[in-house]
Amino acid sequence: MTPHQLSGPTVAVAAALDRLPRVVDLLAARADELDRDGAFPYQGIEAVHEAGLLTLTVAERYGGPGAGLADTVRVLGELGRGDASVALVAAMTLLHHAAQARTGAWPDALYGVLLEESRRGPALVNTLRVEPELGTPGRGGLPATVARRTGQGWALTGRKTFCTGAEALAWMAVWARTDEERPRVGTFLVRGDAPGIGIDPIWDHLGMRASASHDVLLDEVLVPEQAAVGLHDAHDAHASHDAPASGDAPASGDPDGPERVAAAWNDLALPALYLGVARAARDWLVGFLHRRTPANLGAPLASLPRFQTAVGEIEARLIGAEEVLTSLARRVDEGDSEAVRRSGPAKLLATRAAISAVEQALALTGNPGLSRGNPLERHHRDVLCGRVHFPQDDVILTAVGRAALERAASGARRRLPQGGPSRIGAA
């Protein structure tokens, strides 16, 4: 892996980060209304774009700021504090630009179109991989979405589900298989307004209600030859773990490989937005404890040691998770392979910390915390969505446990005297 050369944030990155607080305030002001209506946050996305945050990870060679993972983690943490749905939609586009910076997977001509659209307004991108029958593709299997060969390229037909930002996407990177005798799988770059694309508005979720993660229907959507990226044999051992341009990126055996680095970006960037949600919950809790003055106490709840200790536990949990994410993100930017390998456990720890912090805040506040008149109830619903992003806990823990057991076994073999167990037995 080529180390990302860091000499401090560029002027463009610094300027965008300076605009973050104003954007977060704007997002927070409308988050409750959008959550109730399940309406897509067009105004919020526009604000993120105008602040230069939506294209923060566009590489310098393309004329962008070239922000790394550490800056991305910071931005998503703050956006999550304002509106988790906006943060999730923005994350998909940021991760896509970052993937292009690392791999150059998009043909220059098509990526140039995306960049031109991004100069005119928000140009959202997302990878569409999940299907109703297949589920999370990171666990294996081939897509039911089929690319049929035509004289000019391909025609895509299929259904994708949980497509974050579906109704507002400028581009869709669709994971599909070809109809060839020996099928191949890969990513097909599709314009969001291409003929044959339909949006089935079925998203009615517990959390992230404004993310418009609807189903996308593709009916003979024409895709030019050059818009088919990374096609490879579907029968290859790794075909079912095809690395997307962004989104659910699986781990690969090579810790320095592009698939594993892509996974590290996802592992560290997405939990950051959920820590932002937990930070917003903590902020509301602190305000509530200062305002709440029971008649029999005659003083705010914030004055009681029990509540001070509980808030301290929440704060300590969030500080620890934030330090893990930011430290590893910085090391990934510097090309540290060990940091890349540790991104999965970091995702698990950060997501669990965010969820447990919000749950503890609910336990402290009782009925007021569960009231829809207060944002804590929304933060709780949103933060629970951190569990659904691949890899899920069982995948991470199995991989980490297996690696630890293999290291132990390898160490034991190295410590055995010549002749191994038979000589020990003979003694």
C-alpha positions as CSV (number, residue, x, y, z in Angstrom):
1,M,0.0,0.0,0.0
2,T,1.4,3.4,-0.9
3,P,1.4,5.7,2.2
4,H,-0.9,8.7,2.0
5,Q,1.5,11.6,2.2
6,L,0.3,14.0,4.9
7,S,1.6,17.5,5.4
8,G,-1.4,18.8,7.3
9,P,-4.9,19.6,5.9
10,T,-5.0,21.5,2.6
11,V,-6.5,25.0,2.6
12,A,-9.8,23.6,1.1
13,V,-10.0,20.9,3.7
14,A,-9.4,23.4,6.5
15,A,-12.0,25.8,5.1
16,A,-14.6,23.0,4.9
17,L,-13.9,21.9,8.4
18,D,-14.3,25.4,9.6
19,R,-17.8,25.4,8.1
20,L,-18.9,22.2,9.9
21,P,-20.4,23.8,13.0
22,R,-22.8,25.9,11.0
23,V,-23.9,22.9,8.9
24,V,-24.4,20.8,12.0
25,D,-26.7,23.4,13.5
26,L,-28.7,23.6,10.3
27,L,-29.1,19.8,10.1
28,A,-30.1,19.5,13.8
29,A,-32.8,22.2,13.4
30,R,-34.7,20.0,10.8
31,A,-33.8,16.5,11.8
32,D,-36.9,15.8,13.9
33,E,-39.3,17.1,11.2
34,L,-37.6,15.0,8.5
35,D,-37.6,11.9,10.8
36,R,-41.3,12.2,11.4
37,D,-42.2,12.7,7.8
38,G,-39.6,10.2,6.4
39,A,-38.7,12.9,3.9
40,F,-35.4,13.1,2.1
41,P,-33.2,15.9,3.5
42,Y,-32.6,17.8,0.3
43,Q,-31.8,21.1,2.1
44,G,-29.4,19.4,4.4
45,I,-27.5,17.7,1.6
46,E,-27.4,21.1,-0.2
47,A,-25.8,22.6,2.9
48,V,-23.2,19.8,3.1
49,H,-22.4,20.4,-0.6
50,E,-22.2,24.1,-0.3
51,A,-19.8,23.8,2.6
52,G,-17.4,21.7,0.4
53,L,-17.9,18.6,2.6
54,L,-19.6,16.4,0.0
55,T,-16.5,16.4,-2.2
56,L,-13.9,16.5,0.5
57,T,-12.3,13.2,-0.5
58,V,-12.0,14.0,-4.2
59,A,-8.3,13.4,-4.9
60,E,-5.9,16.3,-5.5
61,R,-5.1,14.9,-9.0
62,Y,-8.7,15.5,-9.9
63,G,-8.7,19.1,-8.5
64,G,-10.2,18.1,-5.1
65,P,-9.1,18.7,-1.5
66,G,-7.8,15.1,-1.2
67,A,-9.0,14.6,2.4
68,G,-7.9,11.3,4.1
69,L,-9.7,9.0,6.4
70,A,-9.0,10.9,9.5
71,D,-10.7,14.0,8.2
72,T,-13.6,11.9,6.9
73,V,-14.1,10.4,10.4
74,R,-14.2,13.8,11.9
75,V,-16.7,15.2,9.3
76,L,-19.0,12.2,9.6
77,G,-18.9,12.4,13.4
78,E,-20.0,16.0,13.3
79,L,-22.7,15.4,10.6
80,G,-24.0,12.5,12.7
81,R,-24.4,14.8,15.6
82,G,-26.7,17.0,13.4
83,D,-28.7,14.5,11.4
84,A,-27.7,10.8,11.1
85,S,-29.6,10.4,7.8
86,V,-27.7,13.2,6.2
87,A,-24.5,11.8,7.5
88,L,-25.2,8.4,6.1
89,V,-26.1,9.7,2.6
90,A,-23.0,11.9,2.6
91,A,-20.8,9.0,3.8
92,M,-21.7,6.9,0.7
93,T,-20.5,9.7,-1.6
94,L,-17.4,10.5,0.4
95,L,-16.4,6.9,0.4
96,H,-17.0,6.6,-3.3
97,H,-14.7,9.6,-4.1
98,A,-12.1,8.2,-1.6
99,A,-12.2,4.8,-3.4
100,Q,-11.6,6.5,-6.8
101,A,-8.7,8.4,-5.3
102,R,-7.1,5.1,-4.2
103,T,-7.9,2.9,-7.2
104,G,-9.1,5.0,-10.2
105,A,-11.7,2.3,-10.9
106,W,-14.0,4.7,-12.7
107,P,-13.0,5.5,-16.3
108,D,-11.7,9.1,-16.5
109,A,-14.4,10.2,-18.8
110,L,-17.2,9.1,-16.6
111,Y,-15.6,10.3,-13.4
112,G,-15.1,13.6,-15.1
113,V,-18.9,13.8,-15.7
114,L,-19.5,13.1,-12.0
115,L,-17.0,15.9,-11.0
116,E,-18.6,18.4,-13.4
117,E,-22.0,17.6,-11.9
118,S,-20.5,18.0,-8.4
119,R,-19.5,21.5,-9.3
120,R,-23.0,22.4,-10.2
121,G,-24.7,20.9,-7.2
122,P,-24.9,17.9,-4.9
123,A,-24.0,14.8,-7.0
124,L,-24.7,11.8,-4.8
125,V,-23.3,8.3,-5.5
126,N,-23.9,5.0,-3.9
127,T,-23.1,1.3,-4.5
128,L,-26.2,-0.9,-4.8
129,R,-25.3,-4.4,-3.8
130,V,-28.0,-5.8,-1.4
131,E,-30.9,-7.7,-2.9
132,P,-34.0,-9.1,-1.3
133,E,-33.1,-12.7,-1.8
134,L,-29.3,-12.5,-1.4
135,G,-29.1,-10.3,1.7
136,T,-25.7,-8.9,2.6
137,P,-23.4,-9.9,-0.3
138,G,-20.4,-9.9,2.0
139,R,-21.5,-13.2,3.3
140,G,-21.3,-14.8,-0.1
141,G,-23.5,-15.6,-3.1
142,L,-24.1,-14.1,-6.6
143,P,-26.4,-11.3,-7.4
144,A,-29.7,-11.9,-9.1
145,T,-29.4,-8.6,-11.0
146,V,-28.3,-9.6,-14.6
147,A,-26.4,-7.6,-17.2
148,R,-27.4,-8.8,-20.7
149,R,-25.0,-8.2,-23.5
150,T,-26.2,-5.7,-26.2
151,G,-24.6,-4.3,-29.3
152,Q,-23.6,-1.1,-27.4
153,G,-22.8,-2.6,-24.0
154,W,-25.1,-4.0,-21.4
155,A,-28.8,-4.0,-20.3
156,L,-29.3,-4.3,-16.5
157,T,-32.4,-5.9,-15.0
158,G,-32.9,-6.6,-11.3
159,R,-34.0,-5.2,-7.9
160,K,-31.7,-3.7,-5.2
161,T,-32.8,-3.0,-1.7
162,F,-31.7,-0.7,1.2
163,C,-30.3,1.8,-1.4
164,T,-29.4,4.8,0.8
165,G,-30.4,8.1,-0.9
166,A,-32.2,6.2,-3.7
167,E,-34.4,9.0,-4.9
168,A,-31.6,11.5,-5.1
169,L,-28.7,9.6,-6.5
170,A,-26.9,11.1,-9.5
171,W,-25.0,7.8,-10.0
172,M,-25.6,4.2,-9.0
173,A,-22.8,1.6,-8.9
174,V,-24.8,-1.5,-9.4
175,W,-23.3,-4.9,-8.6
176,A,-24.5,-7.5,-11.1
177,R,-23.6,-10.6,-13.0
178,T,-23.5,-11.1,-16.7
179,D,-25.7,-13.4,-18.8
180,E,-22.7,-15.1,-20.4
181,E,-22.3,-18.8,-20.5
182,R,-19.5,-18.4,-17.9
183,P,-20.9,-15.4,-16.0
184,R,-18.8,-12.6,-14.7
185,V,-19.6,-10.2,-11.8
186,G,-18.7,-6.6,-11.5
187,T,-20.0,-3.0,-11.0
188,F,-22.0,-1.2,-13.6
189,L,-22.1,2.6,-13.4
190,V,-25.6,3.9,-14.1
191,R,-27.0,7.4,-14.2
192,G,-29.7,7.9,-11.6
193,D,-32.1,9.3,-14.1
194,A,-31.5,6.6,-16.8
195,P,-34.5,5.2,-18.6
196,G,-35.7,1.9,-17.0
197,I,-34.8,2.9,-13.4
198,G,-37.7,3.0,-10.9
199,I,-37.8,3.8,-7.2
200,D,-40.1,1.6,-5.0
201,P,-40.6,3.9,-1.9
202,I,-40.9,1.1,0.6
203,W,-38.4,2.5,3.2
204,D,-40.3,2.6,6.5
205,H,-37.6,1.9,9.1
206,L,-37.1,2.2,12.8
207,G,-34.2,4.6,12.3
208,M,-32.5,6.7,9.6
209,R,-36.0,7.4,8.4
210,A,-34.9,10.4,6.2
211,S,-32.2,8.4,4.4
212,A,-34.6,7.3,1.6
213,S,-33.1,3.9,1.5
214,H,-35.7,2.6,-0.9
215,D,-35.6,-0.2,-3.4
216,V,-34.3,0.5,-6.9
217,L,-35.8,-1.4,-9.8
218,L,-33.8,-1.8,-13.0
219,D,-35.6,-2.8,-16.2
220,E,-33.4,-3.2,-19.2
221,V,-31.3,-0.2,-18.2
222,L,-28.7,0.4,-20.9
223,V,-25.1,0.8,-19.8
224,P,-22.2,1.5,-22.2
225,E,-19.3,-0.9,-22.4
226,Q,-16.9,1.5,-20.6
227,A,-19.2,1.8,-17.6
228,A,-18.7,-1.9,-16.6
229,V,-16.0,-1.9,-14.0
230,G,-14.0,-4.7,-12.6
231,L,-15.7,-7.6,-14.3
232,H,-14.2,-11.0,-13.3
233,D,-15.2,-14.6,-13.4
234,A,-18.1,-15.4,-11.1
235,H,-16.7,-18.8,-10.4
236,D,-13.5,-17.4,-9.0
237,A,-13.0,-18.2,-5.3
238,H,-13.4,-14.5,-4.4
239,A,-16.2,-13.7,-6.8
240,S,-18.9,-13.5,-4.1
241,H,-16.7,-11.1,-2.2
242,D,-16.2,-8.6,-5.1
243,A,-15.0,-5.3,-3.7
244,P,-17.4,-2.5,-4.4
245,A,-16.3,1.1,-5.0
246,S,-17.8,2.0,-1.6
247,G,-20.3,0.7,0.8
248,D,-20.1,-2.9,2.2
249,A,-16.4,-3.6,1.5
250,P,-15.3,-7.1,2.6
251,A,-11.9,-8.0,3.9
252,S,-9.4,-9.7,1.8
253,G,-6.5,-12.0,2.7
254,D,-3.9,-9.4,1.7
255,P,-3.7,-6.7,4.5
256,D,-2.2,-4.3,2.1
257,G,-4.7,-5.1,-0.7
258,P,-7.1,-2.6,-2.1
259,E,-10.1,-4.6,-0.8
260,R,-8.8,-4.5,2.7
261,V,-8.0,-0.8,2.6
262,A,-11.5,-0.2,1.3
263,A,-12.9,-2.2,4.2
264,A,-10.9,-0.2,6.7
265,W,-12.4,3.1,5.3
266,N,-15.9,1.7,5.8
267,D,-15.0,0.1,9.2
268,L,-13.8,3.4,10.6
269,A,-15.9,6.0,8.7
270,L,-19.4,4.7,9.3
271,P,-19.2,4.1,13.1
272,A,-18.0,7.7,13.4
273,L,-21.5,9.0,12.4
274,Y,-23.1,6.8,15.0
275,L,-20.7,8.2,17.6
276,G,-21.9,11.6,16.5
277,V,-25.5,10.4,17.2
278,A,-24.4,9.3,20.7
279,R,-22.7,12.7,21.2
280,A,-26.0,14.4,20.4
281,A,-27.8,12.1,22.9
282,R,-25.2,12.9,25.6
283,D,-25.6,16.7,24.9
284,W,-29.4,16.4,25.3
285,L,-29.0,14.3,28.5
286,V,-26.7,16.9,30.0
287,G,-29.1,19.7,29.3
288,F,-32.0,17.6,30.7
289,L,-30.2,16.9,33.9
290,H,-29.5,20.6,34.4
291,R,-33.1,21.6,33.7
292,R,-34.8,18.8,35.7
293,T,-35.4,19.9,39.3
294,P,-37.7,17.6,41.2
295,A,-39.8,19.3,43.8
296,N,-38.6,16.9,46.6
297,L,-35.0,17.6,45.7
298,G,-34.9,21.3,45.2
299,A,-31.9,21.0,43.0
300,P,-31.2,19.9,39.4
301,L,-30.5,16.2,38.9
302,A,-27.1,17.2,37.6
303,S,-26.1,17.9,41.2
304,L,-26.5,14.3,42.3
305,P,-23.4,12.1,42.4
306,R,-25.3,9.2,40.9
307,F,-26.1,11.1,37.8
308,Q,-22.6,12.6,37.6
309,T,-21.1,9.1,37.7
310,A,-23.5,7.8,35.1
311,V,-22.7,10.7,32.7
312,G,-19.0,10.1,33.4
313,E,-19.4,6.5,32.3
314,I,-21.1,7.7,29.1
315,E,-18.4,10.2,28.4
316,A,-15.6,7.8,29.1
317,R,-17.1,5.2,26.7
318,L,-17.4,7.8,23.9
319,I,-13.9,9.2,24.4
320,G,-12.4,5.7,24.2
321,A,-14.3,4.9,21.0
322,E,-13.4,8.2,19.4
323,E,-9.8,7.8,20.2
324,V,-9.7,4.3,18.7
325,L,-11.4,5.5,15.4
326,T,-9.3,8.7,15.0
327,S,-6.0,7.1,15.9
328,L,-6.5,4.1,13.5
329,A,-7.8,6.4,10.8
330,R,-4.7,8.6,11.0
331,R,-2.5,5.4,10.8
332,V,-4.4,4.1,7.8
333,D,-3.8,7.5,6.1
334,E,-0.1,6.9,6.8
335,G,-0.1,3.4,5.3
336,D,0.0,1.4,8.5
337,S,-1.0,-2.2,7.6
338,E,-1.6,-3.1,11.3
339,A,-4.1,-0.3,11.6
340,V,-5.9,-1.6,8.5
341,R,-6.1,-5.1,10.1
342,R,-7.5,-3.6,13.3
343,S,-10.3,-1.7,11.7
344,G,-12.9,-4.5,12.1
345,P,-12.6,-4.7,15.9
346,A,-12.6,-0.9,16.0
347,K,-15.9,-0.8,14.2
348,L,-17.4,-3.3,16.6
349,L,-16.1,-1.4,19.7
350,A,-17.2,2.0,18.5
351,T,-20.7,0.9,17.4
352,R,-21.3,-0.9,20.7
353,A,-20.0,2.2,22.6
354,A,-22.4,4.4,20.8
355,I,-25.4,2.2,21.3
356,S,-24.7,1.5,25.0
357,A,-24.2,5.3,25.6
358,V,-27.6,6.1,24.2
359,E,-29.2,3.2,26.0
360,Q,-27.7,4.4,29.3
361,A,-29.0,7.9,28.6
362,L,-32.5,6.5,28.2
363,A,-32.2,4.5,31.4
364,L,-31.3,7.7,33.3
365,T,-34.2,9.8,31.9
366,G,-37.1,7.3,31.9
367,N,-40.3,8.5,30.3
368,P,-39.0,11.9,29.1
369,G,-36.2,10.2,27.2
370,L,-38.7,7.9,25.4
371,S,-41.1,10.7,24.5
372,R,-41.2,11.6,20.9
373,G,-41.2,15.2,22.0
374,N,-37.5,14.9,22.9
375,P,-34.7,14.0,20.4
376,L,-33.3,11.2,22.6
377,E,-35.9,8.8,21.3
378,R,-34.8,9.5,17.7
379,H,-31.2,9.2,18.6
380,H,-31.9,5.8,20.1
381,R,-33.6,4.6,16.9
382,D,-30.9,6.0,14.7
383,V,-27.9,4.6,16.7
384,L,-29.3,1.1,16.5
385,C,-28.8,1.1,12.8
386,G,-25.1,1.0,13.3
387,R,-25.4,-2.7,13.8
388,V,-26.6,-3.4,10.3
389,H,-23.5,-2.4,8.3
390,F,-21.3,-5.2,7.1
391,P,-19.3,-6.7,8.6
392,Q,-21.7,-7.5,11.5
393,D,-20.4,-8.4,14.9
394,D,-20.4,-12.2,14.4
395,V,-18.3,-11.9,11.2
396,I,-15.8,-9.6,13.0
397,L,-15.5,-11.7,16.1
398,T,-15.1,-15.0,14.2
399,A,-12.3,-13.5,12.1
400,V,-10.5,-12.0,15.1
401,G,-11.0,-15.2,17.1
402,R,-9.7,-17.4,14.3
403,A,-6.7,-15.2,13.8
404,A,-5.8,-15.3,17.5
405,L,-6.2,-19.0,17.7
406,E,-4.0,-19.5,14.5
407,R,-1.3,-17.2,15.9
408,A,-1.3,-19.2,19.2
409,A,-1.1,-22.5,17.3
410,S,1.7,-21.2,15.1
411,G,3.6,-20.0,18.1
412,A,3.2,-23.3,19.9
413,R,4.5,-25.1,16.8
414,R,7.6,-22.9,16.7
415,R,8.3,-23.6,20.3
416,L,8.3,-27.4,19.9
417,P,11.7,-29.1,20.0
418,Q,12.9,-30.9,16.9
419,G,10.8,-34.0,16.4
420,G,7.7,-32.4,17.7
421,P,5.1,-34.1,19.9
422,S,6.5,-37.6,19.3
423,R,9.8,-36.8,21.1
424,I,7.9,-35.3,24.0
425,G,5.7,-38.4,24.2
426,A,8.8,-40.6,24.2
427,A,10.2,-38.8,27.2
